[in-house]
Amino acid sequence: MAPAGLSWQTLHDVGALALVDTDSQRAAAVVRPCTPELDITDIVEAERLVQAWVNATTRQEAEAALATRLRVDAVRLLQSLGWLLAMWAVTLHLRTGEQPHMVIRSLTYRGVWRGAQAPLSEHVWESLSERIRVGALAALTGDAEIASAFRQAVQRPAGIAEVLLHHALVVMDDLARSMHAIGVDPTNLAQTLAVYTAQPSALQPPSFRPLK
């Protein structure tokens, strides 16, 4: 079942659904990801854990599960979060008309102790945010070079993946709040795609394309 303000429609492609904003009537095709680097099951699990993380009552358990997944395959987990951010950017576009890549470009960490009065710290925050944005853009565009740049960005320097995970979660929490504020609920979008699509017969990057 689609969250409030959204509806899903079937397409001829069994590996895709149309996501429609019921207010604006804008629509986008969302293709089930199926590549050696990323599968829908990865994204559904990441979505479940992100949703648990934003809930204070389940955050501790979610953090432990995310930390385990990070140790097993940091690149796959962070690529999953990038795909979710791209999905949310497309969903925001359907409601507001703002282009998805511009939504992604605006993503930033709105935590404490940020500002021009601490330029060195500000540079660190912005560097982390840029890595997160690159991951979302890679998922949005399906561009192989951007995807390669992101994979490198989450592996170097050593230990960066753990920092990026926390950074991405805060960015996602902030974006989800912005979506809820305008009546768009991003809950279980990937799960719905998984339930109502089948594995595509061939690789089909990117996962997102406008319909109208």
Secondary structure by P-SEA (a helix, b strand, c coil): cccccbbbbbcccccbbbbbcccccbbbbbcccccccccaaaaaaaaaaaaaaaccccaaaaaaaaaaaaaacaaaaaaaaaaaaaaaaaaaaacccccaaaaaaaccccccccccccaaaaaaaaaaaaaaaaaaaaaacccaaaaaaaaaaaccccaaaaaaaaaaaaaaaaaaaaaaaacccccaaaaaaaaccccccccccccccccc
